[in-house]
């Protein structure tokens, strides 16, 4: 993790003399939260942001990676401080979910929070066995096209679909391609089917359940959802909000933080010296060090010094050497700066 020291206002003594400069250390890193049911992702962000401000006395940026609906539980990675600038490089990572779908009922939201629109005959539901469900699930493995649900934040003509849905308006949507890497039936108890799904970003599990139900022939909706993984963040290492609050109040938030360097380990590392780090953090491109990975144009890299966390995210580019008529050496152009470039007096 990285802890950033900031300068606060100089305090004045009772005699009017200037006292010492008070410093605060602001955290930077990721926190793997086990989100409880009933909380929106924004609720979790607001809670942790409030706890940090109360503990440190200054605002700290907090964001999240991958929204979870209120009914869902499980992994919700939070990015703290300047790690919010690194979150965009994590969102493309795959996700794993455990879901329970209920066969025989279709709802307007495709999940248990909605209104039941249709029910299949009990005899038809009883006639669906596990082998049938598993066969249908296999049909959904690989690249598939999903129609975004009306109750979603997907925007059409600049307006979120859920606003139209709440007004009773059906909006024409364009199917989107997502990838289901694996889809396993874990348990079947009457109409309740537990599945585990490895999928790409942008996959709606409730839509997947509804589509499976339609393919089976009796309809279905999502009854429960738990996210088991987002990229390197796994449920087994997630911490509850109660634990987060206790740790922050005790003043040892470092215990919670996962460093950017570890979280973005899927990006090749580039180790630089202090002078090069300073140039990069001020936006100047630098020549990629020799003897590194076999670089390619537009490749993202994580830039770090020999000691400490990631200082920036860079992108490889090729310098032209027109005189020789061949591409020149690779240079690193900065995509996002995570380290301090000034006196550290504020969160940019």
N, C-alpha and C positions, 0 to 999 in steps of 0.2 A: 504494500500500500504506500501512498504518499501522504504526508501531512504537511500542509503549507502554512508557514508562519506569516501572520499579517501584523502590521503596526497599527495600534490604536492611538487615540488622542493622548497627548501628554497630560498627566494628572497634575493638579495644582495643590500644594500643601496649604494648611491653615494659615501659614505665614505669607502666603502669596508666592512662594518659590515654586519653580517648575519641578515636578517630581519625575520619576523615571517613566520611560515609554512603556506602556502596557502592551504585551503581545498576546495574540490568540493564534492557535493553530487550527487551520481549517482542513478537514479531511478530504481526500480524493481517492476514490475506488468504487467498488461495487458491493452491494449487500444483497444476499440471496434470501429473499423473504418468503415465508410460507403464508400466503394470503388466506385469511379465513373467509368463510362464506358470509355473504351479506355486505361485504366491503367492495366498493368500486376501486379500481386501480388508482384513481385520483385521490380517494380517501386515504389510501396507504401512503401515497406521496406526501399529502398534506400533513398527515400525522408525524411522519419522520422529519419533515422539514420543520415543523413546530418544535419537536423535541430537540433538534440540533440548534435551532435559534435560541431556545431557552437555556441550553447548556453552554453554548459558546458566546452568546450575547450579540451575535451578528448573523445576518441571513446567510444561508448556505443553499446553493442550488441542489435540487433533487429532482430526478426524473425516473421514468420506468422504461423497461424494454419489453414490449409485447403486452398489449392490454388483455386483462382477464375480465370476463363478465362478473357481475356481483355474485351470482349463484355458484361460480367456479371457485375452487380452492387450489392451493399448490404454488408452484414456483413463480415468483414475480421478481425478477432482478431489478434492483434500484441502482441508479448511478448517482454518485455523490460528488459535489464540487465540480471540478473541471473534467471529471470522468463523464459528465453529461455530453461532452464533445466527442467522446469515444463511443457512445451508445450506437451511433449510426453504423458502426463497423461490426456490430454484433447482431443486428436485427435480421440479417440474412441467414443466421444459423438455424438449423432444424430444431423441431420441438417434438416432445413425446407427451401423449395424453392417455389417461385411463378414463373411459367414459362408460356410463350405463345408459343404454337406450331402451325405451319401453315400446315394444311392438304393439300395434293395433290402434294407436291414437295419433292423430295429426293435430298440431296446434299452430296458431297463427305466428308464433315466434320461433317455432321449431324446437322449443325447449319447454321445461316444466313450468316456467313462469307465465306462459301464454294461455289463451282460451282454446279449449278443445273444439276443433272444427269438424272432426269426423271420428267415428269409432268403427272398427271392423267387427264382424260377427265373432263371437267367442269361439265358435267351431272352427272358423278360419284361422284364428290365432293359435288354437290348440293343435292345429295341423302342421304348424311350422316347427321343424326339429332343428337341432344344432347343425346337422350336416347341411341343411338347406341354407342356413344363415352363413356358415363358413364358405360355402360355394359362392354365394353372392358377394361376400366380403372380398374374396380373391379377385373378383371382377373390378374392384376399385383400386387395386394396387397398381402403382405407376403414375404417369401423368394423366390427370383427369381435368375436366372442365366443370367448375362450380358456378352456379348462379348466386351472386351475393344475396343474402337474405334481406328482406325489407327492413327488419329490425336490426340494422347495423349502421355503423358510422361511415360506410362507403358513401362518397359524394357523387351525385349525378346532377349535372348542371349547377355545380357549386353548393348544393344543399344535401345534408345527410339524409340517407334513406329513411332513418327512423322517424324523422319529422313528418314525412309523407305517410308513413305507416300509421302513426298516431292520428293522422287526419283521415284515415280510411282510404287513402289514395294508393293505388298500385302503380308503381313506376317501372317503365321498361328498363331492364338492366342487361349488361353484356356479360356473358360468362367469362370467368377468369381461369387460367390454367394454374393448377397447383400440383404438387407431387406427393403421393402417398407412398412412402418408402416401404412401410410394412403395416399390416392390419391383421390383428390376431384376436380371435374370440377366446376369452379367458374363462368365461363362465356363462351358463344359461340357466335361469331359474324362472320357469314359466315365461311370461312376456318380457322379463328383464334380462337383457344381454349385456355382459360386461366385455368391452373391447379395449385393446391398447393400440394406439396409432402413433407411428413415426411419420412426421409430415413436414412439408416446407412451410415457410412463413405464408401468411394469408389464407391458410386453410380454416374453414369454419367447420368445427366438429359437429355442431348441431345440424348444419346442412348435410354433412356426410351421413349422420344418423337418419335424417329424413329421407335422403336419397336411397339408402340401404333398405329402409322400410318400404318405400315405393317399389323397389326392385323385387323385394320378397313378396309383395302383393297385399300387405295389410296396413302399410303406413307405420310410422314410428316418430318419436321425438326424443330429444336428449333429456334424460332424467337427472343425471349427476355428471359432473366433470371435475377432474383433478389433473393439473399439469404436473408431470413428473420431471420434465427437463426442458431447459432452454439453452441450446448450445452447451457450454461447459457447466452450467448451473444445474445441479440435481437436487431432487427433493430431500434426499438423505442428508444433505448438508444445509438445508434451509433453516432459517431461524424464525421463531414466532415474533409477533409484534410485542408481546409481553417481555420477551427476552431482549429485544432491541431497546425497548424503553429502559429496562433495568441497566443495560450496559452503558447507554448514553448518559443516564443520570449518574452513573458511577465514574464517568470521565475517562473511560478506556474504550472509546469507539474503535480504536485500532483492532480490537479483537474481532470485530464484525467484518472489517474491510477485506475484500479480495482485490489484490493489486491489478491494475490495468494490464501490466506485462503478462500476468498469468491468464487473465480473461481473454486477451487478444493473442494468445499463443499460436492461433492459426495463421497469423500474419508473420512472414519471415522477419527476423530481427536484423537491425543495422546498429552496430555499436560505434559511437563517435566519441571524440575527445571533447574537452570543455570548449575549446575555441570553435569547433565545428557545431557543437550544440548551440552555442550562442548565436551563430549566424543563422542556423535553421530556425531558431525560435524568434528571430526577427524577420523571417520570411525570405531569406536569401537561399536560392538553390545551391546545392553543393554536389560535387562529383561523388558518385557512389564508390565506396571503398573497394579496392581490388581484392580478389580472392573470396568474394562472398558467394551467395547463391547464384545460380544461373538466372539473372534478372530478365524480365520481359517488360515491354512498354505498358504503362498504365497499371503495373502491379503495385498493390498497397504493401507498405512495410511499417513495422513499429520501430521507432527510433529511440534508443536508450543510451545512457552513459554506462560505463562499466559498473558503477554503483548506483543503486536507486531504481526507481520505476521508469516507465515510458515517459519521455518528454514531448513527443510529437508523433503524429501519424503522417507518413510521407507517401508520395506516389512516384514511381519510376518513370522517367522520360528519357528520350534519346536526344542528345545534342547533335545538331547537324554539322557535318564537316564538308560543306559543299565543294570546297576546293579539291578535296580528294575524291569527291563523288561517292562517298560511303558514309554510313551512319557513324556518329561519334560515340564517345563513352556514355554510359548511363549517368544521369544526374537525378538527384532527389529533390522534388518540389514538395513543399509542406502542404498537407491537406488540413491539419488541425494541430494547434499548439496546446499542449497540456501543462507544460512547465511555466513557471513565472518568468516574465521578461522584464519586469520593472521592480518597483519596491514592494510589490505584493500587497498594496493597500486596499484592494477591492477584488471582488469576484466579477470577472468580465462575462 
